[in-house]
Amino acid sequence: MMEPVHRIDGDGANPVEGKVVYDLPKLLWNLGMILSAVIFAPLTFSLGSFSMFLVLTYFSLLIGHSAGMHRLMIHRTYECHPVIEKILIYIGVLVGMSGPYGIIQIHDTRDWAQRHEKCHDFFSHKRGYLNDLWWQLTSKFIFKDPPALKIEAKYSSDNFYRWLEATWRYHQLLLAIALYYLGGWAFVVWGIFVRVSVSVVGHWSITYFCHNPGPGVWRVKNASVQASNIPGLGVLTYGECWHNNHHAFPESAQIGIEPGQCDPAWRFIEILSRLGLAKNIGKPRPEEHRDDLHKIS
């Protein structure tokens, strides 16, 4: 298994002090998508456009975000050929949340803050659901003493990923052209506006509820934020709902590690492995390396 990547230098940084401010590009992107979906989706609904939306949303999140951006790019829980990796991360960009560097920054900063004894509510998701969702859709956190983020050269020096980061919003236009030729404006509305809105709102909703009501079986010592497992949502969330497991074992490509915990993204990674397209697949670390964990009986 590959060594974990440490991108955050928190020396002298403070995860509590700072303020939430509006992020205009983020606000315009997310609320623009949502408003367009609310206005145009009822006018263009058809069984074909709705079916396309379901399939495209599910598999772009499963393959691109969960298996690609989250488990491969962020946590390095497995390896695959660079071309396959770029395809997976490109599909993740098409989800419409951010570019590759932006996703790393969002995730790693939040994870760093949560593993302190105290952190701001922006990272702990301890405000009400609507308050938290509004923050995540429209705002950013300005630290008084910020941590430093250093993305490894594998991504930061790669021209393809630099291009994706600079142009990630525009790739919706390329997809929109393809959708238009397949099904007209209905496919554009449901395949772009509705899909991106549901993907982004759904992502932050699952993130919120996975941190509320609190800890599951595993407790990370000295961390202010403990995650929960949410039974029954494995298929819908690609296995990301087993978030207590993920907090405990971020090195594992399999998040649904207990019997009965459905994890579709893990099944996809298994398929890649069987085809010889994935290797060095991470599993939960052994008992002797779990000093940072306490298991609640």
C-alpha positions in Angstrom: 0.0 0.0 0.0 1.2 3.5 -0.8 2.2 5.9 2.0 -0.5 8.5 2.8 0.0 11.9 1.3 0.3 14.8 3.7 -0.5 18.0 1.9 -1.3 20.3 4.9 1.3 22.1 6.9 -0.6 23.3 9.9 2.4 24.7 11.9 1.2 27.9 13.6 -2.3 27.6 11.9 -5.5 27.9 13.9 -8.6 25.8 12.8 -11.0 27.8 14.9 -10.3 31.5 14.4 -11.5 33.1 11.1 -14.7 34.1 9.3 -17.1 32.8 6.7 -17.3 35.1 3.7 -19.1 34.9 0.4 -17.2 33.3 -2.5 -18.7 35.1 -5.5 -17.6 32.6 -8.3 -18.8 29.7 -6.1 -22.0 31.4 -5.3 -22.8 32.3 -8.9 -22.0 28.8 -10.2 -23.9 26.8 -7.6 -27.0 29.1 -7.3 -27.0 29.6 -11.1 -27.2 25.9 -11.6 -29.9 25.4 -9.0 -32.0 28.4 -10.2 -31.7 27.2 -13.9 -32.8 23.7 -12.8 -35.8 25.0 -10.8 -37.0 27.1 -13.8 -36.3 24.9 -16.7 -36.6 21.3 -15.4 -40.4 21.3 -15.2 -40.7 22.8 -18.7 -38.4 20.1 -20.3 -39.3 17.0 -18.3 -39.6 13.7 -20.3 -39.1 10.1 -19.4 -36.0 10.0 -21.6 -34.4 13.1 -20.1 -35.1 12.0 -16.6 -33.7 8.5 -17.2 -30.6 10.1 -18.8 -30.2 12.3 -15.7 -30.4 9.4 -13.3 -27.8 7.3 -15.2 -25.4 10.2 -15.9 -25.6 11.5 -12.3 -25.1 8.1 -10.7 -22.2 7.0 -12.7 -20.4 10.3 -12.9 -20.4 10.5 -9.1 -19.6 6.8 -8.6 -16.7 6.6 -11.1 -15.5 10.2 -11.2 -16.0 11.6 -7.7 -16.0 8.6 -5.3 -13.6 6.2 -7.0 -11.7 8.8 -9.0 -11.3 12.1 -7.1 -11.9 10.9 -3.5 -10.4 7.4 -3.2 -7.7 7.7 -5.9 -6.6 11.3 -6.2 -7.2 12.6 -2.6 -6.4 9.5 -0.5 -4.2 7.6 -2.9 -5.8 4.3 -1.8 -4.9 2.6 -5.0 -2.8 3.1 -8.2 -3.7 2.7 -11.8 -2.2 3.6 -15.2 -1.9 7.4 -15.6 -4.3 7.4 -18.6 -7.0 5.6 -16.6 -6.4 8.0 -13.7 -6.8 11.0 -15.9 -10.0 9.6 -17.3 -11.5 9.0 -13.8 -10.5 12.5 -12.6 -11.9 14.1 -15.8 -15.2 12.4 -15.1 -15.0 13.8 -11.6 -14.5 17.3 -13.0 -17.7 16.7 -15.0 -19.6 16.3 -11.7 -19.4 20.1 -11.6 -18.2 20.7 -8.0 -14.7 22.0 -8.6 -11.4 21.3 -10.4 -8.9 18.7 -9.1 -6.9 21.2 -7.0 -10.0 22.8 -5.7 -11.4 19.4 -4.5 -8.1 18.6 -2.8 -8.1 22.0 -1.0 -11.7 21.6 0.1 -11.2 18.1 1.4 -7.8 18.3 2.9 -8.4 21.6 4.7 -11.7 20.3 6.2 -10.0 17.0 7.2 -7.1 18.8 8.9 -9.5 21.1 10.8 -11.7 18.2 11.9 -8.8 16.3 13.4 -8.0 19.0 15.9 -9.6 19.2 19.4 -11.6 22.2 18.2 -12.5 23.6 14.8 -14.9 26.1 13.3 -18.5 25.1 12.6 -17.8 25.7 8.9 -15.7 22.5 9.0 -17.5 20.5 11.7 -21.0 20.9 10.1 -22.5 21.5 13.5 -24.8 24.3 12.5 -28.3 23.5 11.2 -28.6 21.7 7.9 -29.8 24.8 5.9 -27.2 27.0 7.4 -24.5 24.5 6.6 -25.7 23.9 3.1 -25.8 27.6 2.4 -22.3 28.0 3.6 -21.0 25.1 1.5 -22.8 26.3 -1.6 -21.9 30.0 -1.4 -19.0 30.7 0.9 -15.4 30.1 1.9 -13.5 30.3 5.2 -10.9 32.9 5.7 -8.5 31.8 8.5 -6.8 34.2 10.8 -3.8 31.9 10.8 -4.2 29.7 7.7 -2.5 26.3 7.1 -0.4 25.9 4.0 -1.4 23.5 1.3 1.2 21.8 -0.9 -0.2 19.6 -3.6 2.3 16.9 -4.7 4.1 17.3 -8.0 2.3 14.3 -9.5 -0.7 16.6 -9.9 0.6 20.2 -9.5 3.2 19.8 -12.2 1.0 17.9 -14.6 -0.2 20.1 -17.5 -3.4 18.1 -17.9 -4.4 18.6 -14.3 -3.4 22.3 -14.4 -5.5 22.7 -17.5 -8.5 21.0 -15.8 -8.2 23.3 -12.8 -8.2 26.4 -15.0 -11.1 25.3 -17.2 -13.2 22.9 -15.1 -16.4 24.9 -15.5 -16.2 25.1 -19.3 -16.2 21.3 -19.7 -20.0 21.4 -19.0 -20.3 23.2 -22.4 -18.6 20.3 -24.2 -20.9 17.8 -22.4 -23.9 20.1 -23.2 -23.1 20.0 -26.9 -23.1 16.2 -26.9 -26.3 16.1 -24.9 -28.0 18.5 -27.2 -27.3 16.3 -30.2 -28.6 13.2 -28.3 -31.8 14.7 -27.0 -32.2 18.4 -27.5 -32.6 21.1 -24.9 -34.3 18.7 -22.5 -31.1 16.6 -22.3 -29.1 19.8 -21.7 -31.3 21.0 -18.9 -31.5 17.6 -17.1 -27.9 16.5 -18.0 -26.3 19.8 -16.9 -28.4 22.1 -14.7 -30.3 19.4 -12.8 -27.5 16.9 -12.6 -24.9 19.4 -11.3 -27.4 20.8 -8.8 -28.3 17.4 -7.5 -24.7 16.3 -7.4 -23.5 19.3 -5.4 -26.4 19.6 -3.1 -26.4 15.8 -2.6 -22.7 15.7 -1.8 -23.0 18.4 0.9 -26.2 16.8 2.3 -24.5 13.5 2.8 -21.4 15.2 4.2 -23.7 17.0 6.7 -25.6 13.9 7.8 -22.5 11.7 8.0 -21.2 14.1 10.7 -24.5 14.3 12.6 -25.6 12.9 15.0 -22.1 12.0 15.9 -19.6 9.1 16.4 -20.1 5.6 15.2 -18.2 2.5 16.2 -14.8 4.1 15.7 -13.7 7.3 17.5 -10.6 9.1 16.3 -8.7 10.2 19.4 -8.3 14.0 20.0 -10.5 14.8 17.0 -13.2 17.3 17.5 -15.4 15.9 14.7 -16.5 12.3 14.7 -18.3 10.7 11.8 -21.3 8.4 11.5 -22.3 5.5 9.4 -25.7 5.8 7.8 -27.3 2.4 7.2 -29.4 1.9 4.1 -27.7 4.5 1.9 -24.8 2.4 0.5 -26.2 2.1 -3.0 -27.4 5.8 -3.2 -24.1 7.2 -1.9 -21.7 4.8 -3.7 -20.5 3.6 -0.3 -19.6 7.1 1.0 -22.3 6.8 3.7 -20.0 4.6 5.8 -18.2 7.7 6.9 -17.3 6.6 10.4 -15.2 3.8 8.8 -13.6 6.3 6.4 -12.5 8.7 9.2 -11.0 5.7 11.0 -9.3 4.1 7.9 -8.7 6.8 5.2 -6.0 4.6 3.7 -8.6 2.0 2.7 -10.1 1.9 -0.8 -13.0 0.0 0.6 -15.2 2.1 2.9 -18.0 -0.3 3.5 -15.7 -2.7 5.5 -18.2 -4.5 7.6 -20.6 -7.3 6.4 -23.7 -5.9 4.8 -22.2 -2.4 4.1 -22.8 -1.9 0.4 -20.0 -0.1 -1.3 -20.5 0.3 -5.1 -17.4 2.4 -5.7 -15.3 -0.4 -4.0 -16.9 -2.9 -6.4 -15.8 -0.7 -9.3 -12.2 -0.6 -8.0 -12.3 -4.4 -7.6 -13.3 -4.6 -11.3 -10.4 -2.4 -12.3 -8.1 -4.7 -10.2 -9.4 -7.8 -11.9 -8.8 -6.3 -15.3 -5.2 -5.5 -14.3 -6.0 -1.7 -14.2 -5.6 -1.1 -10.5 -2.9 -2.2 -8.0 -1.5 -1.5 -4.6 -5.0 -1.3 -3.2 -5.3 -0.1 0.4 -7.1 -2.0 3.1 -7.7 -0.9 6.8 -4.4 -0.9 8.6 -3.7 -3.7 11.1 -4.5 -3.7 14.8 -1.0 -2.8 15.9 -1.2 0.5 13.9 -4.5 1.8 15.4 -3.2 3.7 18.4 -5.1 6.8 17.1 -8.4 4.9 17.3 -10.8 3.9 20.0 -13.4 1.3 19.2 -16.8 1.8 20.9 -18.1 -1.6 22.0 
